[in-house]
Amino acid sequence: MKAPLLQIFCTLGAISSVFAAPTASTASTTNVTADYDNLPNALVVQPITDYKNLNYASWTYATVQAVQIGGVASKSPPNRIVSAASGNPTFSKQDRPFAPQVIFFGCAVRDAQAVATLAVSCSVTFTGYAASNGAKVASASFRFDPPAKPLTPVSMVPAVFPSAFQQKLGKLTVAYENQALVTLLADSFNYTLFS
């Protein structure tokens, strides 16, 4: 008689574990793609401070209707974000931590509009900081290398964030060389928001 009772308790234990309350690792998440295309048209750069549950520092945005030969084409036209001439471009959480998945980027020679100039090579480093305590938890670098003499606009390239970034971040900073001479352009930023 003891064996069937033991079997019943084991079965009930397995069933209750299936219906257990979610843990922190199974918290509710939302996948977001920031393509910036529902922002008003801006033929000259305009400030952007918040968008789709993230704060933006040292970023602007612009609308590009036509890209010149050798310029950087947006991943999702017509709008894209553009690094400001000074300061460190940063994404930070509003009320929910986030984990970056992929962002498309390119670099161009800086000019007054910073929207349709010639593509140039660059190395971009993203650094993630934990939402809980602000500690640096991840860093990764990516390159943009356009052809020497492009005959068409140059496509942005994806920066796919490695697994170290797949945790609750409070801030994501962006660094690249020659900020005074080079503009960082980005579009189609895909990230996960945690509840």
VENZIVEN-V964054 format. One record per residue. N is the residue number from 0. RES is the residue in one small letter. PHI is phi in whole degrees, -180 to 180 (NA if undefined). OMEGA is omega in degrees with one decimal (NA if undefined). D_FIRST is the distance of its C-alpha to the first C-alpha in Angstrom with 2 decimals. Layout:
BEGIN
((N | RES | PHI | OMEGA | D_FIRST) (N | RES | PHI | OMEGA | D_FIRST))
END
This chain:
BEGIN
((0 | m | NA | -178.3 | 0.00) (1 | k | -68 | -177.7 | 3.84) (2 | a | -61 | 178.9 | 5.60) (3 | p | -63 | 178.2 | 5.90) (4 | l | -65 | 178.1 | 6.84) (5 | l | -61 | 178.8 | 9.04) (6 | q | -64 | 178.8 | 10.44) (7 | i | -64 | -179.9 | 11.35) (8 | f | -65 | 177.7 | 13.08) (9 | c | -64 | 179.0 | 14.86) (10 | t | -64 | 178.8 | 16.02) (11 | l | -63 | 178.1 | 17.27) (12 | g | -63 | 178.7 | 19.01) (13 | a | -65 | 179.4 | 20.77) (14 | i | -66 | -178.3 | 21.89) (15 | s | -66 | 178.5 | 23.25) (16 | s | -69 | 177.1 | 25.19) (17 | v | -68 | -176.9 | 26.91) (18 | f | -100 | -178.8 | 28.14) (19 | a | -67 | 178.1 | 29.15) (20 | a | -64 | -179.7 | 32.67) (21 | p | -64 | 176.7 | 35.35) (22 | t | -95 | -179.9 | 36.51) (23 | a | -59 | -178.2 | 40.16) (24 | s | -73 | 178.1 | 40.07) (25 | t | -110 | -179.9 | 39.11) (26 | a | -59 | -179.3 | 41.72) (27 | s | -64 | 178.8 | 43.72) (28 | t | -129 | 176.7 | 46.69) (29 | t | -132 | 176.1 | 49.76) (30 | n | -89 | -175.8 | 51.83) (31 | v | -128 | 169.8 | 55.58) (32 | t | -120 | 177.5 | 58.69) (33 | a | -94 | 178.8 | 61.92) (34 | d | -107 | 172.7 | 64.73) (35 | y | 67 | -173.8 | 67.26) (36 | d | -80 | 175.1 | 68.73) (37 | n | -96 | 171.4 | 68.33) (38 | l | -78 | 178.9 | 70.62) (39 | p | -60 | 177.2 | 74.23) (40 | n | -57 | -179.5 | 76.60) (41 | a | -139 | -177.9 | 78.28) (42 | l | -76 | 166.8 | 81.15) (43 | v | -122 | -174.2 | 81.60) (44 | v | -58 | 178.9 | 78.73) (45 | q | -125 | 179.0 | 77.10) (46 | p | -67 | 171.3 | 74.81) (47 | i | -133 | -177.6 | 71.06) (48 | t | -115 | 175.7 | 69.08) (49 | d | -153 | -178.3 | 65.77) (50 | y | -165 | 176.3 | 64.11) (51 | k | 47 | 173.7 | 60.60) (52 | n | 70 | 172.6 | 58.95) (53 | l | -126 | 171.2 | 60.77) (54 | n | -92 | -179.8 | 63.86) (55 | y | -122 | 175.0 | 66.67) (56 | a | -122 | -179.5 | 69.17) (57 | s | 61 | 173.8 | 72.26) (58 | w | -125 | 169.4 | 71.59) (59 | t | -129 | 173.0 | 73.76) (60 | y | -138 | -179.1 | 73.42) (61 | a | -150 | 174.7 | 75.90) (62 | t | -102 | 178.5 | 76.34) (63 | v | -122 | -179.6 | 77.72) (64 | q | -81 | -179.8 | 79.05) (65 | a | -142 | -179.5 | 80.52) (66 | v | -103 | -179.6 | 80.00) (67 | q | -70 | 175.0 | 82.98) (68 | i | -58 | -178.9 | 82.93) (69 | g | 87 | 176.0 | 81.35) (70 | g | -85 | -178.8 | 79.70) (71 | v | -98 | 179.4 | 75.96) (72 | a | -86 | 176.4 | 74.30) (73 | s | -65 | 175.2 | 71.49) (74 | k | -68 | -179.5 | 68.06) (75 | s | -131 | -177.1 | 67.90) (76 | p | -63 | 10.4 | 71.47) (77 | p | -100 | -174.2 | 73.33) (78 | n | -93 | 174.5 | 72.07) (79 | r | -155 | 176.8 | 70.92) (80 | i | -96 | -172.2 | 70.74) (81 | v | -135 | 178.9 | 73.45) (82 | s | -66 | 177.4 | 73.48) (83 | a | -72 | -177.8 | 75.99) (84 | a | -69 | 178.3 | 79.02) (85 | s | -143 | -178.4 | 77.76) (86 | g | 88 | -179.5 | 74.54) (87 | n | -101 | 178.7 | 71.18) (88 | p | -58 | -174.9 | 69.38) (89 | t | -143 | 168.2 | 66.00) (90 | f | -111 | 176.5 | 63.06) (91 | s | -142 | -175.7 | 60.99) (92 | k | -72 | 168.7 | 58.19) (93 | q | -93 | -179.9 | 58.96) (94 | d | -108 | -177.4 | 55.80) (95 | r | -133 | 174.8 | 53.21) (96 | p | -64 | -176.6 | 52.80) (97 | f | -141 | 175.1 | 53.37) (98 | a | -134 | -179.8 | 52.89) (99 | p | -71 | 177.8 | 55.74) (100 | q | -107 | 179.7 | 54.97) (101 | v | -156 | 172.1 | 58.44) (102 | i | -139 | 177.3 | 62.02) (103 | f | -96 | -177.0 | 65.06) (104 | f | -147 | 173.8 | 68.22) (105 | g | -159 | 178.2 | 71.72) (106 | c | -128 | -178.5 | 74.74) (107 | a | -144 | 174.9 | 78.34) (108 | v | -62 | -178.6 | 81.68) (109 | r | -71 | 171.0 | 81.85) (110 | d | -141 | -174.6 | 84.47) (111 | a | -59 | -180.0 | 85.15) (112 | q | -87 | 179.4 | 82.79) (113 | a | 54 | -176.9 | 80.31) (114 | v | -121 | -172.9 | 79.08) (115 | a | -140 | -179.0 | 80.86) (116 | t | -87 | -176.1 | 82.32) (117 | l | -71 | 178.5 | 82.01) (118 | a | -69 | 176.0 | 78.71) (119 | v | -136 | 177.9 | 78.54) (120 | s | -68 | 175.9 | 76.02) (121 | c | -161 | 172.7 | 73.80) (122 | s | -117 | -176.5 | 70.76) (123 | v | -121 | 178.8 | 68.42) (124 | t | -115 | 176.3 | 65.83) (125 | f | -105 | 178.6 | 63.00) (126 | t | -128 | -178.2 | 61.30) (127 | g | -104 | -179.8 | 58.17) (128 | y | -124 | -176.0 | 57.43) (129 | a | -63 | 177.3 | 54.08) (130 | a | -69 | -173.6 | 53.76) (131 | s | -72 | -174.2 | 51.99) (132 | n | -137 | 178.3 | 54.64) (133 | g | 77 | -179.2 | 57.46) (134 | a | -72 | 174.8 | 56.89) (135 | k | -68 | -176.5 | 58.07) (136 | v | -122 | -176.5 | 55.04) (137 | a | -159 | 175.5 | 56.49) (138 | s | -152 | 178.5 | 59.83) (139 | a | -152 | 179.3 | 60.96) (140 | s | -115 | -178.8 | 64.38) (141 | f | -138 | -179.4 | 65.50) (142 | r | -115 | 170.8 | 68.86) (143 | f | -121 | -177.9 | 71.03) (144 | d | -131 | 179.3 | 73.68) (145 | p | -72 | 176.0 | 75.84) (146 | p | -62 | -177.1 | 78.09) (147 | a | -61 | -179.4 | 81.54) (148 | k | -133 | -177.3 | 83.48) (149 | p | -67 | 178.6 | 81.15) (150 | l | -99 | 179.8 | 82.61) (151 | t | -139 | 170.4 | 80.13) (152 | p | -60 | -176.9 | 78.18) (153 | v | -95 | -179.9 | 75.51) (154 | s | -75 | 171.3 | 71.85) (155 | m | -65 | 178.3 | 69.68) (156 | v | -112 | 179.6 | 66.99) (157 | p | -84 | 166.9 | 63.32) (158 | a | -106 | -178.9 | 61.99) (159 | v | -95 | -174.1 | 58.26) (160 | f | -75 | -179.2 | 56.54) (161 | p | -71 | -173.0 | 54.25) (162 | s | -60 | -179.8 | 50.69) (163 | a | -60 | 179.4 | 51.95) (164 | f | -85 | -173.2 | 53.24) (165 | q | -85 | 177.4 | 49.94) (166 | q | -151 | -175.9 | 49.09) (167 | k | -74 | 179.0 | 50.28) (168 | l | -99 | 173.2 | 54.03) (169 | g | -104 | -176.6 | 56.50) (170 | k | -154 | 175.6 | 59.62) (171 | l | -132 | 179.6 | 60.87) (172 | t | -99 | -177.5 | 64.37) (173 | v | -129 | 177.5 | 66.66) (174 | a | -130 | 176.9 | 69.41) (175 | y | -153 | -175.7 | 71.94) (176 | e | -79 | 173.7 | 75.29) (177 | n | 56 | -177.7 | 78.74) (178 | q | -59 | 179.9 | 77.65) (179 | a | -69 | -176.5 | 81.31) (180 | l | -110 | -173.1 | 82.16) (181 | v | -122 | 175.5 | 78.93) (182 | t | -106 | 173.9 | 76.89) (183 | l | -93 | 179.1 | 73.17) (184 | l | -114 | -178.7 | 72.17) (185 | a | -144 | -176.8 | 68.58) (186 | d | -162 | 173.6 | 66.75) (187 | s | 50 | 179.0 | 63.40) (188 | f | -85 | 179.8 | 61.31) (189 | n | -104 | -179.4 | 57.62) (190 | y | -150 | 178.2 | 55.18) (191 | t | -105 | 173.1 | 51.79) (192 | l | -101 | 176.8 | 51.67) (193 | f | -98 | 178.3 | 48.65) (194 | s | -86 | NA | 47.69))
END
